[in-house]
Amino acid sequence: MKVKIGELAKMTGCQVVTIRYYEKEGLLKRPERTERNYRLYGDEDIARLRFIRHCRRHGMSLDEIRTLLVYSDHPTGSCDWINRLIRTHIEAVEQQIRDLEHLRAHLESLYHKCDGSREGGCGILKSLIDGENCQYCQARQQRTGQEHP
């Protein structure tokens, strides 16, 4: 079965622009073309895009997916390195959870700075305006080396 890019998008729930991006990044192979230069995708392309989408739903980066596709395309030897890749991904997810827990605690403390009155200004806004002295932000910057996004 051969389908055009719009049909592939509908079948997989992936936007056309994303499919083109995956092609540009080398995650999807360059498709066949019709005489009118329409892209044509086969069953293998459909399965590959579904694999990519499934990996993305698991929070995997394009580099991680690219690595998995290399093994999928050429399955030789041990898959220990796939286990290591997944272990590394688990550790990154655990760090994200810790970071989100810190953020939640900080937001809770912000929430409690508001007494509901407008006299003297909102405690939440005052805290957000005074970002230079934000302990959460300073701790985050020390942990990640990044300032606010």
N, C-alpha and C positions, 0 to 999 in steps of 0.2 A: 504494500500500500504506500502510495506517495501522497503527501499533503503539502500545501503551500504554507507559508509562514503564519498567516492569519488563522488557518485551521489548527496548526500546531499550537499556537497560543491558546486557542479555545480548549483544545484537548488537555493541555497541561496546566492551565491557569497561570500562565506566564505571559508577561507583556511582550509584544513584538520587539520593542526597543531593548528589552532585557535579553531576548534571544539573540539579537544582533550583537549585543555587547559580549555575550558568552562566546559567540563566533570570533569576534575580534580578539578576545583574550585567549583563544585557543582551547577553550573547554569543549566547545562543539566543533566538529569538523566542518570544513567548508562544504556546503550542500551542493547537490547537482543544480543545474540551471536549465530552465526551459528555453526554447528559441526566443521567447520574449523576455528572457533574463529573470524570470520568477524563480525564487528558491524552491527546491523540492526536497522534502525530508522523508526518510524511510523509517521503518520500524526501529532500526538500531538508533537512529537520531532521537526518536520519541523516547525510547528507553533511557538513553543517555541524559536527555533533558530532565526526565523524571528523577533520575538518580541525583543530578545536580540540585534540583529543587528540594529533594528529600534531605540532602546534606545541608543545604541552606537553612531548612527548618530546624535542623539540629544546631544551628549557630556556627557552622563551619565557615571558615574564610575561603576565598577563591583559591588561595595557595594550598590549603589543606585538601580541597576538592581536587585540585590539579594533581596533587601527589597520589590521592586515591585512584584517580583515573589512570595514571601511569601503570599502577599495578593491575587495575581492572583490564587495561588494554594488553598487558604483557604479564600474565600471572606466572611468575617463575620463582622458585625458591620459597623461603620462609616468609610468612607475613608478620614476623615480629615487629617490624618497623611500623606496620599499620597499628598494631597494639600500642606502640609507643606514641604514635600520633594521637590516638584516641585518649590515652592517658594524659598527654600534654593538654589536650582540649578539655578534659575533665578538670584538670588543675586550673585552667584559665576560667572555666565556668565557676568553680569554687571561689576564685578570687573576685569574680564579678558579684557573686552572692554576698561575699563579705563587704564589698564596696557598697552594694545596695543597702545592706543592713546599717552601715555607717550613715548613709544618706537618709534612711528612714528615721534613725535616731535624731539626726540633725533637724530634719523637717518637723519632728515631734517637738523638739525644743523651740523651734520657731513658732509653731502653732500656739504654744503656751505663753508666748510673749505678747499675745493679743488679749486684751481684756474686753474687747468689744466696744469700747468708747473711742471717740475721735479726739478727745481732749489730749493735747500734748502729742498727737500723732500716733500712728499705728506702730506698735512694737515690731511687727513683722517687717514692715517697710523700712523702719530705722535700721534693723539688723541687716537687711539686704543692701541698703545704701552703704552701710559701713562694711563692705566686703573685704577691705584690707585687713581687718581685725578678726575675720571669721576663722575660728579654730578648726572647723570642719574643712574649710578650703585649704588652710595651711597644712593640715595633716594629709589631705588628699594629694596636694602638690608634693609633699615629701615622699609619699608612697609611690606615686606614679611618675613624678618628675614633670607633670603637666599642670598648667594653670587651667582656669575655667575654659570650657569649650567655646 
